[in-house]
Amino acid sequence: MHAKIFGHRGAMGEYPENTMLAFQKAIDAGVDGLEIDVHLTKDGEVVVIHDEHVDRTTDGIGAVKDMSFQTLRGLSAGSSFGAFEKYDPLIWTQERIPTLEEVMGLVVDHDIELNIELKTNVFEYEGIEGKVHDIVEAYSCSDRVIYSSFHLPSIIRMKAIDPEARIAWLTSKVPLWPIDQMEDLSLEALHVGYKSILKKPGRIAGIEDRIRVWTVNEMWEAEKLIDHGVQTLMTDYPEKIMALTKGTGKKIGHM
């Protein structure tokens, strides 16, 4: 089987990140999974956006946690990306910050996995793990969902809510003793920055099938990582990287 490719925030290299448009384009490219980020609004809605604040990716200003869902929903999640080559003002300006339920509704209709990053390393968002889990359960997609976070307590809480949950620790560097940490924390995988793997590939020896690497946007990076045995790559450009992994004859085991 080919190396698994996850669309990072959808297909954010070419489309407005973490929008239904970007997710659909990644699916159209043939991805094996999507990577998304979730926060809580002031009134407790689980929404899909990367930053704690809306300033960078929308036409609004302020923290997600201080906004009601109705206010947040009034913002354009695509108008800030006018410099993109494929920018279409008629379509992109109408994009809105999605709810997790909307993304689940898309995922359930396709044979893909979903990595939900819990953005709890700045604001804790009390109760977010339970809310996210309940939404996933409602769509009967637990076996296709991976929960990840830079904030270890958040994924540990998720494991307490559901002992069968697939959890992954997000880290920029490969831990010194990755196998020990994965066993101690019951991690299904480590999600590691690509530079760390390229610098010290020996650190992942024996656990290549439990490593997902972010964010791989260059062909040479993808080639080297695949040569090192990495089986899942997250990328902003899924169409480009999919062409490499499916079109060059590089074959590795399926996770």
VEXLUM-240999 format. One record per atom (N, C-alpha, C): atom name; x, y, z; residue number from 1. Coordinates in steps of 0.2 Angstrom, whole numbers, plus 2048, in hexadecimal, padded with zeros to 3 digits. Example, Ala and Ser with C-alpha at 12.3 -4.5 7.8 and 13.67 -1.06 7.14 Angstrom:
residues 2
(N,(842,7E4,827),1)
(CA,(83E,7EA,827),1)
(C,(842,7F0,827),1)
(N,(840,7F5,823),2)
(CA,(844,7FB,824),2)
(C,(840,800,827),2)
This chain:
residues 255
(N,(804,7FA,800),1)
(CA,(800,800,800),1)
(C,(804,806,800),1)
(N,(801,80C,7FE),2)
(CA,(805,812,7FD),2)
(C,(806,815,804),2)
(N,(80A,81A,805),3)
(CA,(80B,81E,80B),3)
(C,(804,821,80C),3)
(N,(802,822,813),4)
(CA,(7FC,825,814),4)
(C,(7FD,82D,814),4)
(N,(7F9,830,811),5)
(CA,(7F9,838,810),5)
(C,(7F3,83B,814),5)
(N,(7F5,83F,818),6)
(CA,(7EF,843,81C),6)
(C,(7F0,84A,819),6)
(N,(7EA,84D,818),7)
(CA,(7EA,854,816),7)
(C,(7EA,859,81C),7)
(N,(7EF,85D,81D),8)
(CA,(7F0,861,823),8)
(C,(7EB,867,822),8)
(N,(7E7,867,827),9)
(CA,(7E1,86C,827),9)
(C,(7DE,86C,820),9)
(N,(7DD,866,81D),10)
(CA,(7DA,865,817),10)
(C,(7E0,866,811),10)
(N,(7DF,86A,80D),11)
(CA,(7E4,86B,808),11)
(C,(7E6,873,808),11)
(N,(7E9,875,80E),12)
(CA,(7EA,87C,810),12)
(C,(7F0,87F,80C),12)
(N,(7F4,87B,808),13)
(CA,(7F8,87F,804),13)
(C,(7F5,882,7FE),13)
(N,(7EF,880,7FC),14)
(CA,(7EC,883,7F6),14)
(C,(7E5,886,7F8),14)
(N,(7E2,884,7FD),15)
(CA,(7DB,886,7FF),15)
(C,(7DB,888,806),15)
(N,(7D6,88C,808),16)
(CA,(7D5,88F,80F),16)
(C,(7D5,889,814),16)
(N,(7DA,88A,818),17)
(CA,(7DB,884,81D),17)
(C,(7D5,883,822),17)
(N,(7D4,87D,823),18)
(CA,(7CF,87A,828),18)
(C,(7C8,87D,826),18)
(N,(7C6,87D,81F),19)
(CA,(7C0,87E,81D),19)
(C,(7BD,878,819),19)
(N,(7B7,878,818),20)
(CA,(7B4,872,815),20)
(C,(7B6,872,80E),20)
(N,(7B8,877,80B),21)
(CA,(7BB,877,804),21)
(C,(7C1,874,804),21)
(N,(7C6,876,809),22)
(CA,(7CC,872,809),22)
(C,(7CC,86B,80B),22)
(N,(7C7,869,80F),23)
(CA,(7C6,862,810),23)
(C,(7C4,85E,80A),23)
(N,(7BF,861,807),24)
(CA,(7BD,85E,801),24)
(C,(7C2,85D,7FB),24)
(N,(7C6,862,7FB),25)
(CA,(7CB,862,7F5),25)
(C,(7D0,85D,7F7),25)
(N,(7D2,85C,7FE),26)
(CA,(7D7,857,800),26)
(C,(7D4,850,7FF),26)
(N,(7CD,84F,800),27)
(CA,(7CA,848,7FF),27)
(C,(7CA,847,7F7),27)
(N,(7C9,84C,7F3),28)
(CA,(7C9,84B,7EC),28)
(C,(7D0,849,7E9),28)
(N,(7D5,84B,7ED),29)
(CA,(7DC,849,7EB),29)
(C,(7DD,842,7ED),29)
(N,(7D9,83F,7F1),30)
(CA,(7DA,838,7F3),30)
(C,(7DD,837,7F9),30)
(N,(7DD,83C,7FE),31)
(CA,(7E1,83B,804),31)
(C,(7DE,835,808),31)
(N,(7E2,832,80C),32)
(CA,(7E1,82D,811),32)
(C,(7DE,830,817),32)
(N,(7DF,836,819),33)
(CA,(7DC,839,81F),33)
(C,(7DC,841,81F),33)
(N,(7D9,844,823),34)
(CA,(7D9,84B,824),34)
(C,(7DC,84C,82B),34)
(N,(7DF,852,82C),35)
(CA,(7E1,855,832),35)
(C,(7DE,85B,833),35)
(N,(7DA,85C,839),36)
(CA,(7D7,862,83B),36)
(C,(7D8,864,842),36)
(N,(7D7,86A,844),37)
(CA,(7D8,86D,84A),37)
(C,(7D1,86F,84D),37)
(N,(7D0,86E,854),38)
(CA,(7CA,870,857),38)
(C,(7CB,875,85D),38)
(N,(7C6,879,85E),39)
(CA,(7C6,87E,864),39)
(C,(7BE,87E,866),39)
(N,(7BD,881,86C),40)
(CA,(7B6,882,86E),40)
(C,(7B5,88A,86E),40)
(N,(7AF,88B,86B),41)
(CA,(7AC,892,86C),41)
(C,(7AA,894,873),41)
(N,(7A8,89A,874),42)
(CA,(7A6,89C,87A),42)
(C,(7A0,898,87D),42)
(N,(79B,896,878),43)
(CA,(795,893,87A),43)
(C,(796,88B,879),43)
(N,(79C,889,878),44)
(CA,(79D,881,879),44)
(C,(79D,87E,872),44)
(N,(79D,881,86C),45)
(CA,(79D,87D,866),45)
(C,(7A4,87B,864),45)
(N,(7A5,875,862),46)
(CA,(7AB,873,85F),46)
(C,(7AC,875,858),46)
(N,(7B1,879,857),47)
(CA,(7B2,87C,850),47)
(C,(7B9,87A,84E),47)
(N,(7BA,87A,847),48)
(CA,(7C0,878,844),48)
(C,(7C4,87E,841),48)
(N,(7C9,880,845),49)
(CA,(7CD,886,843),49)
(C,(7D4,884,846),49)
(N,(7D9,887,843),50)
(CA,(7E0,885,846),50)
(C,(7E2,88A,84C),50)
(N,(7E1,890,84B),51)
(CA,(7E4,895,850),51)
(C,(7DF,896,856),51)
(N,(7E1,898,85B),52)
(CA,(7DD,89A,861),52)
(C,(7D9,8A1,85F),52)
(N,(7DC,8A5,85B),53)
(CA,(7D8,8AB,859),53)
(C,(7D6,8AA,851),53)
(N,(7D1,8AE,84F),54)
(CA,(7CF,8AE,848),54)
(C,(7D2,8B2,844),54)
(N,(7D7,8B7,846),55)
(CA,(7DA,8BC,843),55)
(C,(7DD,8BA,83C),55)
(N,(7E1,8B5,83C),56)
(CA,(7E5,8B3,837),56)
(C,(7E1,8B0,831),56)
(N,(7DC,8AC,833),57)
(CA,(7D9,8A8,82D),57)
(C,(7D2,8AA,82C),57)
(N,(7CF,8AF,82F),58)
(CA,(7C9,8B2,82D),58)
(C,(7C9,8BA,82D),58)
(N,(7C3,8BC,82B),59)
(CA,(7C3,8C4,82B),59)
(C,(7C0,8C7,832),59)
(N,(7C1,8C3,837),60)
(CA,(7BF,8C5,83E),60)
(C,(7C5,8C6,842),60)
(N,(7C4,8C8,848),61)
(CA,(7C9,8C9,84D),61)
(C,(7C7,8C6,854),61)
(N,(7CB,8C3,857),62)
(CA,(7C9,8C0,85E),62)
(C,(7CB,8B9,85F),62)
(N,(7CA,8B7,866),63)
(CA,(7CB,8B0,867),63)
(C,(7C5,8AC,866),63)
(N,(7C6,8A6,864),64)
(CA,(7C1,8A1,863),64)
(C,(7BD,8A0,869),64)
(N,(7C0,8A0,86F),65)
(CA,(7BD,89E,875),65)
(C,(7B9,8A4,878),65)
(N,(7BA,8AA,875),66)
(CA,(7B6,8B0,877),66)
(C,(7B0,8B1,873),66)
(N,(7AF,8AD,86E),67)
(CA,(7AA,8AE,868),67)
(C,(7A4,8A9,869),67)
(N,(79E,8AB,868),68)
(CA,(799,8A7,867),68)
(C,(799,8A3,860),68)
(N,(796,89D,860),69)
(CA,(796,89A,859),69)
(C,(793,89E,854),69)
(N,(78E,8A2,856),70)
(CA,(78A,8A6,851),70)
(C,(78F,8AB,84E),70)
(N,(793,8AF,852),71)
(CA,(797,8B4,850),71)
(C,(79D,8B1,84C),71)
(N,(79F,8AB,84E),72)
(CA,(7A5,8A8,84A),72)
(C,(7A3,8A6,843),72)
(N,(79C,8A4,843),73)
(CA,(79A,8A1,83D),73)
(C,(799,8A7,838),73)
(N,(798,8AD,83A),74)
(CA,(797,8B2,836),74)
(C,(79E,8B4,832),74)
(N,(7A3,8B2,834),75)
(CA,(7AA,8B4,831),75)
(C,(7AB,8B0,82B),75)
(N,(7AF,8B3,826),76)
(CA,(7B1,8AF,820),76)
(C,(7B8,8AB,822),76)
(N,(7B8,8A5,820),77)
(CA,(7BE,8A1,822),77)
(C,(7C2,8A0,81B),77)
(N,(7C0,8A4,816),78)
(CA,(7C4,8A3,810),78)
(C,(7C6,8AA,80D),78)
(N,(7C4,8AF,80F),79)
(CA,(7C5,8B6,80C),79)
(C,(7CD,8B8,80D),79)
(N,(7D0,8B5,813),80)
(CA,(7D6,8B7,814),80)
(C,(7DC,8B4,810),80)
(N,(7DA,8B0,80B),81)
(CA,(7DE,8AC,807),81)
(C,(7DF,8AE,800),81)
(N,(7DD,8B5,7FF),82)
(CA,(7DD,8B7,7F8),82)
(C,(7E4,8B7,7F4),82)
(N,(7E9,8B6,7F8),83)
(CA,(7F0,8B5,7F4),83)
(C,(7F1,8AE,7F1),83)
(N,(7EC,8A9,7F3),84)
(CA,(7ED,8A3,7F0),84)
(C,(7EB,8A3,7E9),84)
(N,(7EF,89F,7E5),85)
(CA,(7EE,89E,7DE),85)
(C,(7E7,89C,7DC),85)
(N,(7E4,898,7E0),86)
(CA,(7DD,895,7DE),86)
(C,(7D8,899,7E1),86)
(N,(7D9,89F,7E4),87)
(CA,(7D4,8A3,7E7),87)
(C,(7CE,8A4,7E3),87)
(N,(7C8,8A3,7E5),88)
(CA,(7C2,8A4,7E2),88)
(C,(7BE,8A8,7E7),88)
(N,(7BD,8AF,7E6),89)
(CA,(7BA,8B3,7EB),89)
(C,(7B3,8B1,7EC),89)
(N,(7AF,8AF,7E6),90)
(CA,(7A8,8AD,7E7),90)
(C,(7A7,8A7,7EB),90)
(N,(7AC,8A3,7EB),91)
(CA,(7AB,89C,7EF),91)
(C,(7AF,89D,7F6),91)
(N,(7B5,89F,7F6),92)
(CA,(7B9,89F,7FC),92)
(C,(7B6,8A4,801),92)
(N,(7B3,8AA,7FF),93)
(CA,(7B1,8AE,804),93)
(C,(7AB,8AC,808),93)
(N,(7A8,8A7,805),94)
(CA,(7A2,8A3,808),94)
(C,(7A4,89E,80D),94)
(N,(7AA,89C,80D),95)
(CA,(7AC,897,812),95)
(C,(7AC,899,819),95)
(N,(7A9,894,81D),96)
(CA,(7A8,896,824),96)
(C,(7AD,891,829),96)
(N,(7AE,893,82F),97)
(CA,(7B1,88E,833),97)
(C,(7AD,889,835),97)
(N,(7AF,883,833),98)
(CA,(7AA,87D,834),98)
(C,(7AA,87B,83B),98)
(N,(7A4,877,83C),99)
(CA,(7A4,873,843),99)
(C,(7A7,86D,842),99)
(N,(7A9,869,848),100)
(CA,(7AB,863,847),100)
(C,(7A6,85E,844),100)
(N,(79F,85F,846),101)
(CA,(79A,85B,843),101)
(C,(79A,85B,83C),101)
(N,(79B,861,839),102)
(CA,(79B,862,831),102)
(C,(7A1,85E,82E),102)
(N,(7A6,85E,831),103)
(CA,(7AC,85A,82F),103)
(C,(7AB,853,830),103)
(N,(7A8,851,835),104)
(CA,(7A6,84A,836),104)
(C,(7A1,847,831),104)
(N,(79C,84C,82F),105)
(CA,(798,84A,82A),105)
(C,(79B,849,823),105)
(N,(7A0,84C,822),106)
(CA,(7A4,84B,81C),106)
(C,(7A8,845,81C),106)
(N,(7AC,844,822),107)
(CA,(7B0,83E,823),107)
(C,(7AC,837,822),107)
(N,(7A6,837,825),108)
(CA,(7A3,831,826),108)
(C,(7A1,82E,81F),108)
(N,(7A0,833,81A),109)
(CA,(79F,830,813),109)
(C,(7A5,82E,80F),109)
(N,(7AB,82E,812),110)
(CA,(7B1,82D,80E),110)
(C,(7B5,828,812),110)
(N,(7B9,824,80F),111)
(CA,(7BD,81F,812),111)
(C,(7C4,822,814),111)
(N,(7C4,826,819),112)
(CA,(7CA,82A,81B),112)
(C,(7CA,82A,823),112)
(N,(7D0,82C,825),113)
(CA,(7D1,82D,82C),113)
(C,(7D0,834,82E),113)
(N,(7D0,836,834),114)
(CA,(7CF,83D,836),114)
(C,(7D4,83E,83C),114)
(N,(7D8,842,83C),115)
(CA,(7DD,844,842),115)
(C,(7DA,84B,845),115)
(N,(7D7,84A,84B),116)
(CA,(7D4,850,84E),116)
(C,(7DA,852,853),116)
(N,(7DD,858,851),117)
(CA,(7E1,85B,856),117)
(C,(7DE,85F,85B),117)
(N,(7DE,85E,862),118)
(CA,(7DB,862,867),118)
(C,(7E0,867,869),118)
(N,(7DE,86D,867),119)
(CA,(7E2,873,868),119)
(C,(7E1,876,86F),119)
(N,(7E4,872,874),120)
(CA,(7E3,874,87B),120)
(C,(7EA,876,87E),120)
(N,(7EF,877,87A),121)
(CA,(7F5,879,87D),121)
(C,(7F6,881,87F),121)
(N,(7F1,885,87D),122)
(CA,(7F1,88C,87F),122)
(C,(7EB,88D,883),122)
(N,(7E5,88B,881),123)
(CA,(7DF,88C,885),123)
(C,(7DD,885,887),123)
(N,(7DB,883,88D),124)
(CA,(7D9,87C,88E),124)
(C,(7D3,87A,88C),124)
(N,(7CE,87E,88B),125)
(CA,(7C7,87C,888),125)
(C,(7C4,876,88D),125)
(N,(7C2,878,893),126)
(CA,(7C0,873,897),126)
(C,(7BA,86F,894),126)
(N,(7BB,868,894),127)
(CA,(7B5,864,891),127)
(C,(7B6,863,88A),127)
(N,(7BB,865,886),128)
(CA,(7BB,864,87F),128)
(C,(7BC,85D,87D),128)
(N,(7C0,859,881),129)
(CA,(7C1,852,87F),129)
(C,(7BA,84F,87F),129)
(N,(7B6,850,884),130)
(CA,(7AF,84C,884),130)
(C,(7AB,84E,87E),130)
(N,(7AB,855,87D),131)
(CA,(7A7,857,878),131)
(C,(7A9,854,871),131)
(N,(7AF,854,870),132)
(CA,(7B2,852,869),132)
(C,(7B0,84A,869),132)
(N,(7B1,846,86E),133)
(CA,(7B0,83F,86E),133)
(C,(7A9,83E,86D),133)
(N,(7A4,842,870),134)
(CA,(79D,840,86F),134)
(C,(79B,842,867),134)
(N,(79E,847,864),135)
(CA,(79D,848,85D),135)
(C,(79F,842,859),135)
(N,(7A5,840,85A),136)
(CA,(7A8,83A,856),136)
(C,(7A4,834,857),136)
(N,(7A2,833,85D),137)
(CA,(79E,82D,85F),137)
(C,(797,82D,85B),137)
(N,(794,833,85A),138)
(CA,(78E,834,857),138)
(C,(78E,832,850),138)
(N,(794,832,84D),139)
(CA,(795,831,846),139)
(C,(798,82A,845),139)
(N,(799,826,84A),140)
(CA,(79B,81F,84A),140)
(C,(7A2,81F,846),140)
(N,(7A6,823,848),141)
(CA,(7AC,824,844),141)
(C,(7B3,823,849),141)
(N,(7B2,820,84F),142)
(CA,(7B7,820,853),142)
(C,(7BD,81C,851),142)
(N,(7BC,817,84D),143)
(CA,(7C2,813,84B),143)
(C,(7C6,817,845),143)
(N,(7C3,81C,842),144)
(CA,(7C7,820,83D),144)
(C,(7C9,826,840),144)
(N,(7C9,828,846),145)
(CA,(7CB,82E,849),145)
(C,(7D1,82D,84D),145)
(N,(7D6,832,84C),146)
(CA,(7DC,832,851),146)
(C,(7DB,839,854),146)
(N,(7DC,839,85B),147)
(CA,(7DC,83F,85F),147)
(C,(7E4,841,860),147)
(N,(7E6,847,85F),148)
(CA,(7EC,849,860),148)
(C,(7ED,850,864),148)
(N,(7F2,851,867),149)
(CA,(7F3,858,86A),149)
(C,(7FA,859,86C),149)
(N,(7FD,85F,86C),150)
(CA,(803,860,86F),150)
(C,(802,860,877),150)
(N,(7FC,861,879),151)
(CA,(7FB,861,881),151)
(C,(7F9,85A,883),151)
(N,(7FE,856,886),152)
(CA,(7FD,84F,888),152)
(C,(7F7,84E,88C),152)
(N,(7F5,852,891),153)
(CA,(7F0,851,895),153)
(C,(7E9,850,891),153)
(N,(7E9,854,88C),154)
(CA,(7E3,854,888),154)
(C,(7E1,84D,885),154)
(N,(7E7,84A,882),155)
(CA,(7E6,843,87F),155)
(C,(7E5,83E,884),155)
(N,(7E8,83F,88A),156)
(CA,(7E7,83A,88F),156)
(C,(7E0,83A,892),156)
(N,(7DD,840,892),157)
(CA,(7D6,841,894),157)
(C,(7D2,83D,88F),157)
(N,(7D3,83E,889),158)
(CA,(7D0,83B,884),158)
(C,(7D0,833,884),158)
(N,(7D6,831,886),159)
(CA,(7D7,829,887),159)
(C,(7D2,827,88D),159)
(N,(7D2,82B,892),160)
(CA,(7CE,82A,898),160)
(C,(7C6,829,897),160)
(N,(7C4,82E,892),161)
(CA,(7BD,82E,890),161)
(C,(7BC,828,88C),161)
(N,(7C1,826,887),162)
(CA,(7C0,820,883),162)
(C,(7C6,81C,883),162)
(N,(7C7,817,886),163)
(CA,(7CD,813,886),163)
(C,(7CF,810,880),163)
(N,(7CA,810,87B),164)
(CA,(7CC,80D,874),164)
(C,(7CE,813,86F),164)
(N,(7CE,819,872),165)
(CA,(7D0,81F,86E),165)
(C,(7D7,81E,86B),165)
(N,(7D8,820,865),166)
(CA,(7DE,821,862),166)
(C,(7E1,827,864),166)
(N,(7E7,828,867),167)
(CA,(7E9,82E,869),167)
(C,(7F1,82F,867),167)
(N,(7F3,835,865),168)
(CA,(7F9,836,863),168)
(C,(7FC,83C,866),168)
(N,(802,83C,868),169)
(CA,(806,842,86A),169)
(C,(809,846,865),169)
(N,(807,84C,864),170)
(CA,(80A,851,85F),170)
(C,(811,854,862),170)
(N,(816,853,85F),171)
(CA,(81C,856,861),171)
(C,(821,858,85B),171)
(N,(825,85D,85C),172)
(CA,(829,85F,857),172)
(C,(82F,85B,856),172)
(N,(831,857,85B),173)
(CA,(837,853,85B),173)
(C,(835,84C,85E),173)
(N,(839,847,85B),174)
(CA,(838,840,85D),174)
(C,(83B,840,864),174)
(N,(837,83D,869),175)
(CA,(839,83C,870),175)
(C,(840,837,870),175)
(N,(844,838,875),176)
(CA,(84A,834,876),176)
(C,(848,82D,876),176)
(N,(843,82B,87A),177)
(CA,(841,824,87A),177)
(C,(839,823,878),177)
(N,(838,824,872),178)
(CA,(831,824,86F),178)
(C,(82D,81E,871),178)
(N,(830,818,871),179)
(CA,(82C,812,872),179)
(C,(82A,812,879),179)
(N,(82E,814,87E),180)
(CA,(82C,814,885),180)
(C,(826,819,886),180)
(N,(827,81F,883),181)
(CA,(822,824,884),181)
(C,(81B,822,881),181)
(N,(81B,81E,87B),182)
(CA,(815,81C,878),182)
(C,(812,817,87C),182)
(N,(816,812,87F),183)
(CA,(813,80D,883),183)
(C,(810,810,88A),183)
(N,(814,814,88D),184)
(CA,(812,817,893),184)
(C,(80B,81B,893),184)
(N,(80A,81F,88D),185)
(CA,(805,823,88C),185)
(C,(7FF,820,888),185)
(N,(800,81A,886),186)
(CA,(7FB,816,882),186)
(C,(7FA,81A,87B),186)
(N,(7FF,81C,878),187)
(CA,(7FF,820,872),187)
(C,(7FE,81B,86C),187)
(N,(7FA,81D,868),188)
(CA,(7F9,819,861),188)
(C,(7FF,81B,85D),188)
(N,(801,822,85D),189)
(CA,(806,824,858),189)
(C,(809,82A,85B),189)
(N,(80E,82C,858),190)
(CA,(812,833,859),190)
(C,(811,837,853),190)
(N,(80F,83D,854),191)
(CA,(80F,842,84E),191)
(C,(814,847,84F),191)
(N,(819,846,84A),192)
(CA,(820,849,84B),192)
(C,(821,84E,845),192)
(N,(825,853,847),193)
(CA,(827,858,842),193)
(C,(82C,855,83D),193)
(N,(82B,856,837),194)
(CA,(82F,852,832),194)
(C,(837,854,832),194)
(N,(839,85A,835),195)
(CA,(840,85B,835),195)
(C,(843,857,83A),195)
(N,(840,855,840),196)
(CA,(843,851,845),196)
(C,(844,84A,842),196)
(N,(83F,847,83E),197)
(CA,(840,840,83B),197)
(C,(846,840,836),197)
(N,(847,845,832),198)
(CA,(84C,846,82D),198)
(C,(853,847,831),198)
(N,(853,84A,836),199)
(CA,(859,84B,83A),199)
(C,(85B,845,83E),199)
(N,(857,841,841),200)
(CA,(858,83B,844),200)
(C,(854,835,843),200)
(N,(854,833,83D),201)
(CA,(84F,82D,83B),201)
(C,(850,827,83F),201)
(N,(856,826,842),202)
(CA,(857,820,846),202)
(C,(852,820,84C),202)
(N,(850,826,84E),203)
(CA,(84C,826,854),203)
(C,(845,822,853),203)
(N,(843,821,84D),204)
(CA,(83C,81E,84C),204)
(C,(83D,817,84A),204)
(N,(843,814,84A),205)
(CA,(844,80D,848),205)
(C,(83F,809,84C),205)
(N,(83C,805,848),206)
(CA,(837,800,84B),206)
(C,(830,802,84D),206)
(N,(82F,809,84C),207)
(CA,(828,80C,84D),207)
(C,(826,810,847),207)
(N,(829,80F,841),208)
(CA,(828,813,83C),208)
(C,(820,813,83A),208)
(N,(81D,80D,83B),209)
(CA,(816,80D,83A),209)
(C,(811,810,83F),209)
(N,(815,813,844),210)
(CA,(811,817,849),210)
(C,(813,81E,84A),210)
(N,(816,820,844),211)
(CA,(818,827,843),211)
(C,(814,82B,83E),211)
(N,(811,831,83F),212)
(CA,(80E,835,83A),212)
(C,(812,83B,83A),212)
(N,(814,83D,834),213)
(CA,(819,843,834),213)
(C,(815,849,831),213)
(N,(817,84F,834),214)
(CA,(814,855,832),214)
(C,(81A,85A,831),214)
(N,(819,85F,82D),215)
(CA,(815,860,827),215)
(C,(819,860,821),215)
(N,(818,85B,81D),216)
(CA,(81C,859,818),216)
(C,(81A,85C,811),216)
(N,(81D,861,80F),217)
(CA,(81B,864,809),217)
(C,(81F,864,803),217)
(N,(825,861,804),218)
(CA,(82A,861,7FE),218)
(C,(82B,85A,7FC),218)
(N,(82C,859,7F5),219)
(CA,(82C,852,7F3),219)
(C,(833,84E,7F6),219)
(N,(838,852,7F6),220)
(CA,(83E,84E,7F9),220)
(C,(83D,84C,800),220)
(N,(83A,850,804),221)
(CA,(838,84F,80B),221)
(C,(834,848,80B),221)
(N,(82F,848,807),222)
(CA,(82B,842,807),222)
(C,(82F,83C,805),222)
(N,(833,83C,800),223)
(CA,(837,837,7FE),223)
(C,(83B,834,803),223)
(N,(83F,839,807),224)
(CA,(843,837,80C),224)
(C,(840,833,812),224)
(N,(83A,836,814),225)
(CA,(836,834,819),225)
(C,(834,82D,818),225)
(N,(831,82C,812),226)
(CA,(82F,825,80F),226)
(C,(835,820,80F),226)
(N,(83B,822,80D),227)
(CA,(841,81E,80D),227)
(C,(842,81C,815),227)
(N,(841,820,819),228)
(CA,(842,81F,820),228)
(C,(83D,81B,823),228)
(N,(838,819,81F),229)
(CA,(833,814,822),229)
(C,(82C,818,825),229)
(N,(82C,81E,824),230)
(CA,(826,822,827),230)
(C,(820,820,822),230)
(N,(81A,81E,826),231)
(CA,(815,81C,822),231)
(C,(80F,821,821),231)
(N,(80F,826,825),232)
(CA,(80A,82B,824),232)
(C,(80D,832,824),232)
(N,(80B,836,81F),233)
(CA,(80E,83D,81E),233)
(C,(808,842,81E),233)
(N,(808,847,822),234)
(CA,(803,84D,822),234)
(C,(806,852,81E),234)
(N,(802,855,819),235)
(CA,(804,85A,815),235)
(C,(7FF,85F,813),235)
(N,(802,865,812),236)
(CA,(7FD,86B,80F),236)
(C,(7FB,86A,808),236)
(N,(7FF,866,805),237)
(CA,(7FE,865,7FD),237)
(C,(7FD,85E,7FC),237)
(N,(7F7,85B,7FE),238)
(CA,(7F6,854,7FD),238)
(C,(7F6,852,7F6),238)
(N,(7F3,856,7F1),239)
(CA,(7F3,853,7EA),239)
(C,(7FB,852,7E8),239)
(N,(7FF,857,7E9),240)
(CA,(806,856,7E7),240)
(C,(809,850,7EA),240)
(N,(809,84F,7F1),241)
(CA,(80C,84A,7F4),241)
(C,(809,843,7F3),241)
(N,(802,843,7F2),242)
(CA,(7FF,83D,7F0),242)
(C,(802,83A,7E9),242)
(N,(803,83F,7E4),243)
(CA,(806,83D,7DE),243)
(C,(80D,83A,7DF),243)
(N,(811,83C,7E4),244)
(CA,(817,839,7E5),244)
(C,(816,832,7E8),244)
(N,(812,831,7ED),245)
(CA,(812,82B,7F1),245)
(C,(80E,825,7ED),245)
(N,(80A,828,7E8),246)
(CA,(806,823,7E4),246)
(C,(809,822,7DD),246)
(N,(80D,827,7DB),247)
(CA,(80F,826,7D4),247)
(C,(817,825,7D3),247)
(N,(81B,824,7D8),248)
(CA,(822,822,7D7),248)
(C,(824,81B,7D9),248)
(N,(81F,817,7DB),249)
(CA,(820,810,7DC),249)
(C,(823,80F,7E3),249)
(N,(823,814,7E7),250)
(CA,(826,813,7EE),250)
(C,(820,810,7F2),250)
(N,(821,80A,7F4),251)
(CA,(81C,806,7F8),251)
(C,(81E,804,7FF),251)
(N,(81A,805,804),252)
(CA,(81B,803,80A),252)
(C,(815,800,80D),252)
(N,(816,7FD,813),253)
(CA,(810,7FA,816),253)
(C,(80B,7FF,819),253)
(N,(805,7FC,819),254)
(CA,(7FF,800,81B),254)
(C,(7FF,800,823),254)
(N,(7FD,806,826),255)
(CA,(7FD,806,82D),255)
(C,(7F7,802,830),255)
